[in-house]
Amino acid sequence: ERPDQVFSRANLLDKVWGYDHDGYEHTVNSNINRLRRKLKTELDNDQIIQTVWGVGYKLSSEDCQ
């Protein structure tokens, strides 16, 4: 829905669980890696999800079209 908008790990956890989750934020890293592997397999593109160092993750608008 929002290509190029950067989401922090905490924000992603909140969006997934729908409330303030006290879980380990680096769990997001593992899930992002799994998504990238699936995207690589299905679409031959693992660059759709981009890391914004020190901030979080975003979907690339160039690869989402």
PDBQT receptor file of N, H, CA, C and O in Angstrom, charges set to zero:
ATOM      1  N   GLU A   1       0.802  -1.210   0.000  1.00  0.00    +0.000 N 
ATOM      2  CA  GLU A   1       0.000   0.000   0.000  1.00  0.00    +0.000 C 
ATOM      3  C   GLU A   1       0.838   1.264   0.000  1.00  0.00    +0.000 C 
ATOM      4  O   GLU A   1       0.430   2.276  -0.570  1.00  0.00    +0.000 OA
ATOM      5  N   ARG A   2       2.011   1.222   0.634  1.00  0.00    +0.000 N 
ATOM      6  H   ARG A   2       2.343   0.400   1.097  1.00  0.00    +0.000 HD
ATOM      7  CA  ARG A   2       2.809   2.444   0.799  1.00  0.00    +0.000 C 
ATOM      8  C   ARG A   2       4.259   2.233   0.381  1.00  0.00    +0.000 C 
ATOM      9  O   ARG A   2       5.153   2.207   1.227  1.00  0.00    +0.000 OA
ATOM     10  N   PRO A   3       4.498   2.081  -0.925  1.00  0.00    +0.000 N 
ATOM     11  CA  PRO A   3       5.889   1.915  -1.353  1.00  0.00    +0.000 C 
ATOM     12  C   PRO A   3       6.728   3.128  -0.958  1.00  0.00    +0.000 C 
ATOM     13  O   PRO A   3       6.244   4.260  -0.938  1.00  0.00    +0.000 OA
ATOM     14  N   ASP A   4       7.949   2.874  -0.655  1.00  0.00    +0.000 N 
ATOM     15  H   ASP A   4       8.342   1.954  -0.672  1.00  0.00    +0.000 HD
ATOM     16  CA  ASP A   4       8.953   3.872  -0.269  1.00  0.00    +0.000 C 
ATOM     17  C   ASP A   4       8.751   4.471   1.118  1.00  0.00    +0.000 C 
ATOM     18  O   ASP A   4       9.555   5.304   1.536  1.00  0.00    +0.000 OA
ATOM     19  N   GLN A   5       7.711   4.080   1.844  1.00  0.00    +0.000 N 
ATOM     20  H   GLN A   5       7.058   3.403   1.505  1.00  0.00    +0.000 HD
ATOM     21  CA  GLN A   5       7.577   4.531   3.229  1.00  0.00    +0.000 C 
ATOM     22  C   GLN A   5       8.371   3.572   4.112  1.00  0.00    +0.000 C 
ATOM     23  O   GLN A   5       8.211   2.355   4.028  1.00  0.00    +0.000 OA
ATOM     24  N   VAL A   6       9.216   4.133   4.947  1.00  0.00    +0.000 N 
ATOM     25  H   VAL A   6       9.345   5.122   5.016  1.00  0.00    +0.000 HD
ATOM     26  CA  VAL A   6      10.065   3.322   5.819  1.00  0.00    +0.000 C 
ATOM     27  C   VAL A   6       9.320   3.003   7.109  1.00  0.00    +0.000 C 
ATOM     28  O   VAL A   6       8.725   3.883   7.732  1.00  0.00    +0.000 OA
ATOM     29  N   PHE A   7       9.363   1.722   7.502  1.00  0.00    +0.000 N 
ATOM     30  H   PHE A   7       9.846   1.008   6.996  1.00  0.00    +0.000 HD
ATOM     31  CA  PHE A   7       8.736   1.262   8.732  1.00  0.00    +0.000 C 
ATOM     32  C   PHE A   7       9.808   0.719   9.655  1.00  0.00    +0.000 C 
ATOM     33  O   PHE A   7      10.661  -0.061   9.230  1.00  0.00    +0.000 OA
ATOM     34  N   SER A   8       9.770   1.122  10.904  1.00  0.00    +0.000 N 
ATOM     35  H   SER A   8       9.077   1.755  11.249  1.00  0.00    +0.000 HD
ATOM     36  CA  SER A   8      10.715   0.603  11.894  1.00  0.00    +0.000 C 
ATOM     37  C   SER A   8      10.316  -0.816  12.283  1.00  0.00    +0.000 C 
ATOM     38  O   SER A   8       9.201  -1.257  12.003  1.00  0.00    +0.000 OA
ATOM     39  N   ARG A   9      11.228  -1.517  12.924  1.00  0.00    +0.000 N 
ATOM     40  H   ARG A   9      12.133  -1.158  13.151  1.00  0.00    +0.000 HD
ATOM     41  CA  ARG A   9      10.908  -2.862  13.419  1.00  0.00    +0.000 C 
ATOM     42  C   ARG A   9       9.735  -2.802  14.397  1.00  0.00    +0.000 C 
ATOM     43  O   ARG A   9       8.819  -3.621  14.321  1.00  0.00    +0.000 OA
ATOM     44  N   ALA A  10       9.763  -1.839  15.308  1.00  0.00    +0.000 N 
ATOM     45  H   ALA A  10      10.507  -1.174  15.369  1.00  0.00    +0.000 HD
ATOM     46  CA  ALA A  10       8.687  -1.714  16.298  1.00  0.00    +0.000 C 
ATOM     47  C   ALA A  10       7.353  -1.455  15.616  1.00  0.00    +0.000 C 
ATOM     48  O   ALA A  10       6.326  -1.996  16.028  1.00  0.00    +0.000 OA
ATOM     49  N   ASN A  11       7.364  -0.636  14.586  1.00  0.00    +0.000 N 
ATOM     50  H   ASN A  11       8.197  -0.196  14.252  1.00  0.00    +0.000 HD
ATOM     51  CA  ASN A  11       6.130  -0.343  13.863  1.00  0.00    +0.000 C 
ATOM     52  C   ASN A  11       5.599  -1.590  13.156  1.00  0.00    +0.000 C 
ATOM     53  O   ASN A  11       4.395  -1.846  13.160  1.00  0.00    +0.000 OA
ATOM     54  N   LEU A  12       6.495  -2.357  12.557  1.00  0.00    +0.000 N 
ATOM     55  H   LEU A  12       7.473  -2.149  12.554  1.00  0.00    +0.000 HD
ATOM     56  CA  LEU A  12       6.074  -3.590  11.882  1.00  0.00    +0.000 C 
ATOM     57  C   LEU A  12       5.494  -4.588  12.878  1.00  0.00    +0.000 C 
ATOM     58  O   LEU A  12       4.478  -5.225  12.596  1.00  0.00    +0.000 OA
ATOM     59  N   LEU A  13       6.133  -4.730  14.042  1.00  0.00    +0.000 N 
ATOM     60  H   LEU A  13       6.958  -4.213  14.270  1.00  0.00    +0.000 HD
ATOM     61  CA  LEU A  13       5.592  -5.621  15.072  1.00  0.00    +0.000 C 
ATOM     62  C   LEU A  13       4.200  -5.162  15.502  1.00  0.00    +0.000 C 
ATOM     63  O   LEU A  13       3.298  -5.983  15.675  1.00  0.00    +0.000 OA
ATOM     64  N   ASP A  14       4.029  -3.872  15.670  1.00  0.00    +0.000 N 
ATOM     65  H   ASP A  14       4.761  -3.206  15.529  1.00  0.00    +0.000 HD
ATOM     66  CA  ASP A  14       2.735  -3.327  16.064  1.00  0.00    +0.000 C 
ATOM     67  C   ASP A  14       1.679  -3.596  14.997  1.00  0.00    +0.000 C 
ATOM     68  O   ASP A  14       0.542  -3.939  15.321  1.00  0.00    +0.000 OA
ATOM     69  N   LYS A  15       2.048  -3.441  13.727  1.00  0.00    +0.000 N 
ATOM     70  H   LYS A  15       2.972  -3.162  13.463  1.00  0.00    +0.000 HD
ATOM     71  CA  LYS A  15       1.095  -3.674  12.628  1.00  0.00    +0.000 C 
ATOM     72  C   LYS A  15       0.703  -5.153  12.537  1.00  0.00    +0.000 C 
ATOM     73  O   LYS A  15      -0.444  -5.471  12.224  1.00  0.00    +0.000 OA
ATOM     74  N   VAL A  16       1.631  -6.035  12.804  1.00  0.00    +0.000 N 
ATOM     75  H   VAL A  16       2.563  -5.777  13.059  1.00  0.00    +0.000 HD
ATOM     76  CA  VAL A  16       1.352  -7.474  12.711  1.00  0.00    +0.000 C 
ATOM     77  C   VAL A  16       0.438  -7.932  13.841  1.00  0.00    +0.000 C 
ATOM     78  O   VAL A  16      -0.537  -8.646  13.606  1.00  0.00    +0.000 OA
ATOM     79  N   TRP A  17       0.759  -7.516  15.087  1.00  0.00    +0.000 N 
ATOM     80  H   TRP A  17       1.551  -6.936  15.278  1.00  0.00    +0.000 HD
ATOM     81  CA  TRP A  17      -0.012  -7.981  16.229  1.00  0.00    +0.000 C 
ATOM     82  C   TRP A  17      -1.172  -7.054  16.582  1.00  0.00    +0.000 C 
ATOM     83  O   TRP A  17      -2.074  -7.450  17.319  1.00  0.00    +0.000 OA
ATOM     84  N   GLY A  18      -1.158  -5.830  16.067  1.00  0.00    +0.000 N 
ATOM     85  H   GLY A  18      -0.425  -5.508  15.468  1.00  0.00    +0.000 HD
ATOM     86  CA  GLY A  18      -2.263  -4.913  16.302  1.00  0.00    +0.000 C 
ATOM     87  C   GLY A  18      -2.243  -4.229  17.649  1.00  0.00    +0.000 C 
ATOM     88  O   GLY A  18      -3.218  -3.577  18.023  1.00  0.00    +0.000 OA
ATOM     89  N   TYR A  19      -1.165  -4.359  18.380  1.00  0.00    +0.000 N 
ATOM     90  H   TYR A  19      -0.373  -4.888  18.076  1.00  0.00    +0.000 HD
ATOM     91  CA  TYR A  19      -1.030  -3.700  19.674  1.00  0.00    +0.000 C 
ATOM     92  C   TYR A  19       0.455  -3.604  19.984  1.00  0.00    +0.000 C 
ATOM     93  O   TYR A  19       1.279  -4.158  19.255  1.00  0.00    +0.000 OA
ATOM     94  N   ASP A  20       0.800  -2.912  21.049  1.00  0.00    +0.000 N 
ATOM     95  H   ASP A  20       0.131  -2.462  21.640  1.00  0.00    +0.000 HD
ATOM     96  CA  ASP A  20       2.208  -2.813  21.430  1.00  0.00    +0.000 C 
ATOM     97  C   ASP A  20       2.705  -4.178  21.870  1.00  0.00    +0.000 C 
ATOM     98  O   ASP A  20       2.288  -4.704  22.902  1.00  0.00    +0.000 OA
ATOM     99  N   HIS A  21       3.581  -4.729  21.092  1.00  0.00    +0.000 N 
ATOM    100  H   HIS A  21       3.919  -4.302  20.254  1.00  0.00    +0.000 HD
ATOM    101  CA  HIS A  21       4.118  -6.063  21.351  1.00  0.00    +0.000 C 
ATOM    102  C   HIS A  21       5.460  -5.923  22.044  1.00  0.00    +0.000 C 
ATOM    103  O   HIS A  21       6.318  -5.162  21.597  1.00  0.00    +0.000 OA
ATOM    104  N   ASP A  22       5.641  -6.638  23.112  1.00  0.00    +0.000 N 
ATOM    105  H   ASP A  22       4.944  -7.257  23.476  1.00  0.00    +0.000 HD
ATOM    106  CA  ASP A  22       6.886  -6.564  23.869  1.00  0.00    +0.000 C 
ATOM    107  C   ASP A  22       7.930  -7.558  23.361  1.00  0.00    +0.000 C 
ATOM    108  O   ASP A  22       8.946  -7.790  24.017  1.00  0.00    +0.000 OA
ATOM    109  N   GLY A  23       7.677  -8.133  22.203  1.00  0.00    +0.000 N 
ATOM    110  H   GLY A  23       6.853  -7.944  21.670  1.00  0.00    +0.000 HD
ATOM    111  CA  GLY A  23       8.589  -9.142  21.670  1.00  0.00    +0.000 C 
ATOM    112  C   GLY A  23       9.908  -8.565  21.204  1.00  0.00    +0.000 C 
ATOM    113  O   GLY A  23      10.112  -7.351  21.195  1.00  0.00    +0.000 OA
ATOM    114  N   TYR A  24      10.768  -9.433  20.830  1.00  0.00    +0.000 N 
ATOM    115  H   TYR A  24      10.602 -10.419  20.837  1.00  0.00    +0.000 HD
ATOM    116  CA  TYR A  24      12.106  -9.108  20.392  1.00  0.00    +0.000 C 
ATOM    117  C   TYR A  24      12.048  -8.521  18.987  1.00  0.00    +0.000 C 
ATOM    118  O   TYR A  24      11.613  -9.198  18.056  1.00  0.00    +0.000 OA
ATOM    119  N   GLU A  25      12.479  -7.272  18.818  1.00  0.00    +0.000 N 
ATOM    120  H   GLU A  25      12.833  -6.722  19.574  1.00  0.00    +0.000 HD
ATOM    121  CA  GLU A  25      12.356  -6.586  17.538  1.00  0.00    +0.000 C 
ATOM    122  C   GLU A  25      13.153  -7.251  16.419  1.00  0.00    +0.000 C 
ATOM    123  O   GLU A  25      12.795  -7.123  15.248  1.00  0.00    +0.000 OA
ATOM    124  N   HIS A  26      14.221  -7.954  16.762  1.00  0.00    +0.000 N 
ATOM    125  H   HIS A  26      14.511  -8.058  17.713  1.00  0.00    +0.000 HD
ATOM    126  CA  HIS A  26      15.021  -8.581  15.715  1.00  0.00    +0.000 C 
ATOM    127  C   HIS A  26      14.331  -9.800  15.108  1.00  0.00    +0.000 C 
ATOM    128  O   HIS A  26      14.826 -10.375  14.139  1.00  0.00    +0.000 OA
ATOM    129  N   THR A  27      13.197 -10.195  15.671  1.00  0.00    +0.000 N 
ATOM    130  H   THR A  27      12.794  -9.728  16.459  1.00  0.00    +0.000 HD
ATOM    131  CA  THR A  27      12.365 -11.217  15.046  1.00  0.00    +0.000 C 
ATOM    132  C   THR A  27      11.947 -10.753  13.659  1.00  0.00    +0.000 C 
ATOM    133  O   THR A  27      11.792 -11.563  12.745  1.00  0.00    +0.000 OA
ATOM    134  N   VAL A  28      11.765  -9.446  13.507  1.00  0.00    +0.000 N 
ATOM    135  H   VAL A  28      11.891  -8.788  14.250  1.00  0.00    +0.000 HD
ATOM    136  CA  VAL A  28      11.393  -8.876  12.212  1.00  0.00    +0.000 C 
ATOM    137  C   VAL A  28      12.461  -9.210  11.172  1.00  0.00    +0.000 C 
ATOM    138  O   VAL A  28      12.133  -9.534  10.030  1.00  0.00    +0.000 OA
ATOM    139  N   ASN A  29      13.722  -9.134  11.555  1.00  0.00    +0.000 N 
ATOM    140  H   ASN A  29      13.988  -8.870  12.482  1.00  0.00    +0.000 HD
ATOM    141  CA  ASN A  29      14.812  -9.455  10.622  1.00  0.00    +0.000 C 
ATOM    142  C   ASN A  29      14.645 -10.850  10.036  1.00  0.00    +0.000 C 
ATOM    143  O   ASN A  29      14.781 -11.043   8.828  1.00  0.00    +0.000 OA
ATOM    144  N   SER A  30      14.352 -11.812  10.886  1.00  0.00    +0.000 N 
ATOM    145  H   SER A  30      14.240 -11.655  11.868  1.00  0.00    +0.000 HD
ATOM    146  CA  SER A  30      14.180 -13.195  10.437  1.00  0.00    +0.000 C 
ATOM    147  C   SER A  30      13.018 -13.314   9.466  1.00  0.00    +0.000 C 
ATOM    148  O   SER A  30      13.116 -14.001   8.449  1.00  0.00    +0.000 OA
ATOM    149  N   ASN A  31      11.930 -12.648   9.779  1.00  0.00    +0.000 N 
ATOM    150  H   ASN A  31      11.851 -12.089  10.605  1.00  0.00    +0.000 HD
ATOM    151  CA  ASN A  31      10.763 -12.707   8.898  1.00  0.00    +0.000 C 
ATOM    152  C   ASN A  31      11.010 -11.989   7.578  1.00  0.00    +0.000 C 
ATOM    153  O   ASN A  31      10.539 -12.439   6.534  1.00  0.00    +0.000 OA
ATOM    154  N   ILE A  32      11.730 -10.898   7.610  1.00  0.00    +0.000 N 
ATOM    155  H   ILE A  32      12.112 -10.532   8.459  1.00  0.00    +0.000 HD
ATOM    156  CA  ILE A  32      12.085 -10.193   6.374  1.00  0.00    +0.000 C 
ATOM    157  C   ILE A  32      12.954 -11.098   5.505  1.00  0.00    +0.000 C 
ATOM    158  O   ILE A  32      12.758 -11.167   4.291  1.00  0.00    +0.000 OA
ATOM    159  N   ASN A  33      13.904 -11.785   6.115  1.00  0.00    +0.000 N 
ATOM    160  H   ASN A  33      14.063 -11.729   7.101  1.00  0.00    +0.000 HD
ATOM    161  CA  ASN A  33      14.757 -12.710   5.352  1.00  0.00    +0.000 C 
ATOM    162  C   ASN A  33      13.944 -13.826   4.723  1.00  0.00    +0.000 C 
ATOM    163  O   ASN A  33      14.201 -14.210   3.582  1.00  0.00    +0.000 OA
ATOM    164  N   ARG A  34      12.971 -14.352   5.447  1.00  0.00    +0.000 N 
ATOM    165  H   ARG A  34      12.763 -14.040   6.374  1.00  0.00    +0.000 HD
ATOM    166  CA  ARG A  34      12.097 -15.395   4.878  1.00  0.00    +0.000 C 
ATOM    167  C   ARG A  34      11.293 -14.851   3.705  1.00  0.00    +0.000 C 
ATOM    168  O   ARG A  34      11.165 -15.513   2.675  1.00  0.00    +0.000 OA
ATOM    169  N   LEU A  35      10.751 -13.645   3.861  1.00  0.00    +0.000 N 
ATOM    170  H   LEU A  35      10.855 -13.107   4.698  1.00  0.00    +0.000 HD
ATOM    171  CA  LEU A  35      10.002 -13.028   2.765  1.00  0.00    +0.000 C 
ATOM    172  C   LEU A  35      10.882 -12.814   1.539  1.00  0.00    +0.000 C 
ATOM    173  O   LEU A  35      10.453 -13.063   0.412  1.00  0.00    +0.000 OA
ATOM    174  N   ARG A  36      12.094 -12.361   1.752  1.00  0.00    +0.000 N 
ATOM    175  H   ARG A  36      12.443 -12.159   2.667  1.00  0.00    +0.000 HD
ATOM    176  CA  ARG A  36      13.017 -12.145   0.629  1.00  0.00    +0.000 C 
ATOM    177  C   ARG A  36      13.304 -13.457  -0.108  1.00  0.00    +0.000 C 
ATOM    178  O   ARG A  36      13.352 -13.481  -1.337  1.00  0.00    +0.000 OA
ATOM    179  N   ARG A  37      13.493 -14.543   0.641  1.00  0.00    +0.000 N 
ATOM    180  H   ARG A  37      13.454 -14.524   1.640  1.00  0.00    +0.000 HD
ATOM    181  CA  ARG A  37      13.725 -15.848  -0.002  1.00  0.00    +0.000 C 
ATOM    182  C   ARG A  37      12.520 -16.265  -0.838  1.00  0.00    +0.000 C 
ATOM    183  O   ARG A  37      12.672 -16.761  -1.955  1.00  0.00    +0.000 OA
ATOM    184  N   LYS A  38      11.323 -16.063  -0.293  1.00  0.00    +0.000 N 
ATOM    185  H   LYS A  38      11.199 -15.661   0.614  1.00  0.00    +0.000 HD
ATOM    186  CA  LYS A  38      10.110 -16.422  -1.027  1.00  0.00    +0.000 C 
ATOM    187  C   LYS A  38       9.952 -15.557  -2.275  1.00  0.00    +0.000 C 
ATOM    188  O   LYS A  38       9.593 -16.061  -3.339  1.00  0.00    +0.000 OA
ATOM    189  N   LEU A  39      10.217 -14.279  -2.149  1.00  0.00    +0.000 N 
ATOM    190  H   LEU A  39      10.509 -13.870  -1.285  1.00  0.00    +0.000 HD
ATOM    191  CA  LEU A  39      10.126 -13.385  -3.304  1.00  0.00    +0.000 C 
ATOM    192  C   LEU A  39      11.155 -13.749  -4.362  1.00  0.00    +0.000 C 
ATOM    193  O   LEU A  39      10.876 -13.666  -5.558  1.00  0.00    +0.000 OA
ATOM    194  N   LYS A  40      12.330 -14.148  -3.932  1.00  0.00    +0.000 N 
ATOM    195  H   LYS A  40      12.557 -14.216  -2.960  1.00  0.00    +0.000 HD
ATOM    196  CA  LYS A  40      13.377 -14.579  -4.861  1.00  0.00    +0.000 C 
ATOM    197  C   LYS A  40      12.923 -15.818  -5.621  1.00  0.00    +0.000 C 
ATOM    198  O   LYS A  40      13.144 -15.925  -6.828  1.00  0.00    +0.000 OA
ATOM    199  N   THR A  41      12.293 -16.750  -4.921  1.00  0.00    +0.000 N 
ATOM    200  H   THR A  41      12.114 -16.662  -3.941  1.00  0.00    +0.000 HD
ATOM    201  CA  THR A  41      11.816 -17.983  -5.544  1.00  0.00    +0.000 C 
ATOM    202  C   THR A  41      10.641 -17.718  -6.481  1.00  0.00    +0.000 C 
ATOM    203  O   THR A  41      10.623 -18.198  -7.615  1.00  0.00    +0.000 OA
ATOM    204  N   GLU A  42       9.664 -16.957  -6.006  1.00  0.00    +0.000 N 
ATOM    205  H   GLU A  42       9.678 -16.567  -5.085  1.00  0.00    +0.000 HD
ATOM    206  CA  GLU A  42       8.428 -16.739  -6.767  1.00  0.00    +0.000 C 
ATOM    207  C   GLU A  42       8.566 -15.700  -7.884  1.00  0.00    +0.000 C 
ATOM    208  O   GLU A  42       8.033 -15.883  -8.979  1.00  0.00    +0.000 OA
ATOM    209  N   LEU A  43       9.277 -14.620  -7.602  1.00  0.00    +0.000 N 
ATOM    210  H   LEU A  43       9.710 -14.471  -6.713  1.00  0.00    +0.000 HD
ATOM    211  CA  LEU A  43       9.340 -13.501  -8.549  1.00  0.00    +0.000 C 
ATOM    212  C   LEU A  43      10.739 -13.258  -9.099  1.00  0.00    +0.000 C 
ATOM    213  O   LEU A  43      10.940 -12.366  -9.924  1.00  0.00    +0.000 OA
ATOM    214  N   ASP A  44      11.700 -14.045  -8.645  1.00  0.00    +0.000 N 
ATOM    215  H   ASP A  44      11.537 -14.770  -7.975  1.00  0.00    +0.000 HD
ATOM    216  CA  ASP A  44      13.092 -13.844  -8.999  1.00  0.00    +0.000 C 
ATOM    217  C   ASP A  44      13.544 -12.418  -8.671  1.00  0.00    +0.000 C 
ATOM    218  O   ASP A  44      14.309 -11.799  -9.412  1.00  0.00    +0.000 OA
ATOM    219  N   ASN A  45      13.043 -11.918  -7.531  1.00  0.00    +0.000 N 
ATOM    220  H   ASN A  45      12.421 -12.421  -6.930  1.00  0.00    +0.000 HD
ATOM    221  CA  ASN A  45      13.394 -10.568  -7.109  1.00  0.00    +0.000 C 
ATOM    222  C   ASN A  45      13.396 -10.510  -5.586  1.00  0.00    +0.000 C 
ATOM    223  O   ASN A  45      12.345 -10.594  -4.950  1.00  0.00    +0.000 OA
ATOM    224  N   ASP A  46      14.573 -10.368  -5.015  1.00  0.00    +0.000 N 
ATOM    225  H   ASP A  46      15.427 -10.300  -5.532  1.00  0.00    +0.000 HD
ATOM    226  CA  ASP A  46      14.662 -10.263  -3.558  1.00  0.00    +0.000 C 
ATOM    227  C   ASP A  46      14.982  -8.837  -3.121  1.00  0.00    +0.000 C 
ATOM    228  O   ASP A  46      15.329  -8.605  -1.963  1.00  0.00    +0.000 OA
ATOM    229  N   GLN A  47      14.865  -7.883  -4.044  1.00  0.00    +0.000 N 
ATOM    230  H   GLN A  47      14.582  -8.072  -4.985  1.00  0.00    +0.000 HD
ATOM    231  CA  GLN A  47      15.161  -6.487  -3.731  1.00  0.00    +0.000 C 
ATOM    232  C   GLN A  47      13.906  -5.649  -3.500  1.00  0.00    +0.000 C 
ATOM    233  O   GLN A  47      14.004  -4.438  -3.303  1.00  0.00    +0.000 OA
ATOM    234  N   ILE A  48      12.735  -6.272  -3.523  1.00  0.00    +0.000 N 
ATOM    235  H   ILE A  48      12.656  -7.256  -3.684  1.00  0.00    +0.000 HD
ATOM    236  CA  ILE A  48      11.488  -5.540  -3.303  1.00  0.00    +0.000 C 
ATOM    237  C   ILE A  48      11.483  -4.936  -1.904  1.00  0.00    +0.000 C 
ATOM    238  O   ILE A  48      11.077  -3.790  -1.714  1.00  0.00    +0.000 OA
ATOM    239  N   ILE A  49      11.936  -5.714  -0.930  1.00  0.00    +0.000 N 
ATOM    240  H   ILE A  49      12.266  -6.645  -1.084  1.00  0.00    +0.000 HD
ATOM    241  CA  ILE A  49      12.022  -5.222   0.446  1.00  0.00    +0.000 C 
ATOM    242  C   ILE A  49      13.438  -4.709   0.649  1.00  0.00    +0.000 C 
ATOM    243  O   ILE A  49      14.405  -5.463   0.544  1.00  0.00    +0.000 OA
ATOM    244  N   GLN A  50      13.548  -3.437   0.936  1.00  0.00    +0.000 N 
ATOM    245  H   GLN A  50      12.762  -2.824   1.022  1.00  0.00    +0.000 HD
ATOM    246  CA  GLN A  50      14.862  -2.822   1.097  1.00  0.00    +0.000 C 
ATOM    247  C   GLN A  50      15.094  -2.437   2.553  1.00  0.00    +0.000 C 
ATOM    248  O   GLN A  50      14.179  -2.014   3.259  1.00  0.00    +0.000 OA
ATOM    249  N   THR A  51      16.330  -2.593   2.976  1.00  0.00    +0.000 N 
ATOM    250  H   THR A  51      17.073  -2.936   2.402  1.00  0.00    +0.000 HD
ATOM    251  CA  THR A  51      16.732  -2.178   4.307  1.00  0.00    +0.000 C 
ATOM    252  C   THR A  51      17.149  -0.722   4.265  1.00  0.00    +0.000 C 
ATOM    253  O   THR A  51      17.928  -0.315   3.403  1.00  0.00    +0.000 OA
ATOM    254  N   VAL A  52      16.628   0.061   5.198  1.00  0.00    +0.000 N 
ATOM    255  H   VAL A  52      15.995  -0.269   5.898  1.00  0.00    +0.000 HD
ATOM    256  CA  VAL A  52      17.070   1.435   5.383  1.00  0.00    +0.000 C 
ATOM    257  C   VAL A  52      17.850   1.414   6.684  1.00  0.00    +0.000 C 
ATOM    258  O   VAL A  52      17.265   1.429   7.767  1.00  0.00    +0.000 OA
ATOM    259  N   TRP A  53      19.169   1.380   6.579  1.00  0.00    +0.000 N 
ATOM    260  H   TRP A  53      19.645   1.368   5.699  1.00  0.00    +0.000 HD
ATOM    261  CA  TRP A  53      20.039   1.178   7.726  1.00  0.00    +0.000 C 
ATOM    262  C   TRP A  53      19.776   2.179   8.831  1.00  0.00    +0.000 C 
ATOM    263  O   TRP A  53      19.719   3.387   8.597  1.00  0.00    +0.000 OA
ATOM    264  N   GLY A  54      19.617   1.664  10.036  1.00  0.00    +0.000 N 
ATOM    265  H   GLY A  54      19.663   0.683  10.226  1.00  0.00    +0.000 HD
ATOM    266  CA  GLY A  54      19.392   2.490  11.203  1.00  0.00    +0.000 C 
ATOM    267  C   GLY A  54      17.959   2.949  11.370  1.00  0.00    +0.000 C 
ATOM    268  O   GLY A  54      17.630   3.611  12.354  1.00  0.00    +0.000 OA
ATOM    269  N   VAL A  55      17.093   2.602  10.411  1.00  0.00    +0.000 N 
ATOM    270  H   VAL A  55      17.361   2.064   9.611  1.00  0.00    +0.000 HD
ATOM    271  CA  VAL A  55      15.698   3.052  10.474  1.00  0.00    +0.000 C 
ATOM    272  C   VAL A  55      14.730   1.877  10.430  1.00  0.00    +0.000 C 
ATOM    273  O   VAL A  55      13.941   1.693  11.357  1.00  0.00    +0.000 OA
ATOM    274  N   GLY A  56      14.779   1.081   9.367  1.00  0.00    +0.000 N 
ATOM    275  H   GLY A  56      15.419   1.230   8.614  1.00  0.00    +0.000 HD
ATOM    276  CA  GLY A  56      13.843  -0.035   9.232  1.00  0.00    +0.000 C 
ATOM    277  C   GLY A  56      13.838  -0.597   7.822  1.00  0.00    +0.000 C 
ATOM    278  O   GLY A  56      14.890  -0.798   7.216  1.00  0.00    +0.000 OA
ATOM    279  N   TYR A  57      12.645  -0.847   7.307  1.00  0.00    +0.000 N 
ATOM    280  H   TYR A  57      11.790  -0.684   7.799  1.00  0.00    +0.000 HD
ATOM    281  CA  TYR A  57      12.471  -1.484   6.009  1.00  0.00    +0.000 C 
ATOM    282  C   TYR A  57      11.427  -0.736   5.190  1.00  0.00    +0.000 C 
ATOM    283  O   TYR A  57      10.557  -0.051   5.728  1.00  0.00    +0.000 OA
ATOM    284  N   LYS A  58      11.540  -0.887   3.865  1.00  0.00    +0.000 N 
ATOM    285  H   LYS A  58      12.247  -1.444   3.428  1.00  0.00    +0.000 HD
ATOM    286  CA  LYS A  58      10.548  -0.302   2.970  1.00  0.00    +0.000 C 
ATOM    287  C   LYS A  58      10.378  -1.193   1.752  1.00  0.00    +0.000 C 
ATOM    288  O   LYS A  58      11.251  -1.995   1.421  1.00  0.00    +0.000 OA
ATOM    289  N   LEU A  59       9.243  -1.040   1.095  1.00  0.00    +0.000 N 
ATOM    290  H   LEU A  59       8.533  -0.389   1.363  1.00  0.00    +0.000 HD
ATOM    291  CA  LEU A  59       9.016  -1.691  -0.195  1.00  0.00    +0.000 C 
ATOM    292  C   LEU A  59       9.495  -0.744  -1.267  1.00  0.00    +0.000 C 
ATOM    293  O   LEU A  59       9.201   0.450  -1.221  1.00  0.00    +0.000 OA
ATOM    294  N   SER A  60      10.218  -1.255  -2.216  1.00  0.00    +0.000 N 
ATOM    295  H   SER A  60      10.456  -2.226  -2.253  1.00  0.00    +0.000 HD
ATOM    296  CA  SER A  60      10.707  -0.435  -3.310  1.00  0.00    +0.000 C 
ATOM    297  C   SER A  60       9.578  -0.161  -4.295  1.00  0.00    +0.000 C 
ATOM    298  O   SER A  60       8.962  -1.100  -4.799  1.00  0.00    +0.000 OA
ATOM    299  N   SER A  61       9.296   1.107  -4.576  1.00  0.00    +0.000 N 
ATOM    300  H   SER A  61       9.796   1.869  -4.166  1.00  0.00    +0.000 HD
ATOM    301  CA  SER A  61       8.229   1.448  -5.516  1.00  0.00    +0.000 C 
ATOM    302  C   SER A  61       8.580   0.987  -6.927  1.00  0.00    +0.000 C 
ATOM    303  O   SER A  61       7.685   0.661  -7.707  1.00  0.00    +0.000 OA
ATOM    304  N   GLU A  62       9.858   0.954  -7.264  1.00  0.00    +0.000 N 
ATOM    305  H   GLU A  62      10.585   1.219  -6.630  1.00  0.00    +0.000 HD
ATOM    306  CA  GLU A  62      10.275   0.530  -8.592  1.00  0.00    +0.000 C 
ATOM    307  C   GLU A  62       9.984  -0.939  -8.846  1.00  0.00    +0.000 C 
ATOM    308  O   GLU A  62       9.653  -1.318  -9.970  1.00  0.00    +0.000 OA
ATOM    309  N   ASP A  63      10.100  -1.771  -7.820  1.00  0.00    +0.000 N 
ATOM    310  H   ASP A  63      10.369  -1.463  -6.907  1.00  0.00    +0.000 HD
ATOM    311  CA  ASP A  63       9.913  -3.208  -7.970  1.00  0.00    +0.000 C 
ATOM    312  C   ASP A  63       8.480  -3.668  -7.695  1.00  0.00    +0.000 C 
ATOM    313  O   ASP A  63       8.156  -4.836  -7.913  1.00  0.00    +0.000 OA
ATOM    314  N   CYS A  64       7.626  -2.773  -7.224  1.00  0.00    +0.000 N 
ATOM    315  H   CYS A  64       7.889  -1.824  -7.047  1.00  0.00    +0.000 HD
ATOM    316  CA  CYS A  64       6.256  -3.165  -6.860  1.00  0.00    +0.000 C 
ATOM    317  C   CYS A  64       5.281  -3.022  -8.032  1.00  0.00    +0.000 C 
ATOM    318  O   CYS A  64       4.109  -3.373  -7.897  1.00  0.00    +0.000 OA
ATOM    319  N   GLN A  65       5.725  -2.531  -9.136  1.00  0.00    +0.000 N 
ATOM    320  H   GLN A  65       6.677  -2.245  -9.246  1.00  0.00    +0.000 HD
ATOM    321  CA  GLN A  65       4.796  -2.296 -10.253  1.00  0.00    +0.000 C 
ATOM    322  C   GLN A  65       4.641  -3.495 -11.128  1.00  0.00    +0.000 C 
ATOM    323  O   GLN A  65       3.895  -3.453 -12.106  1.00  0.00    +0.000 OA
TER     324      GLN A  65
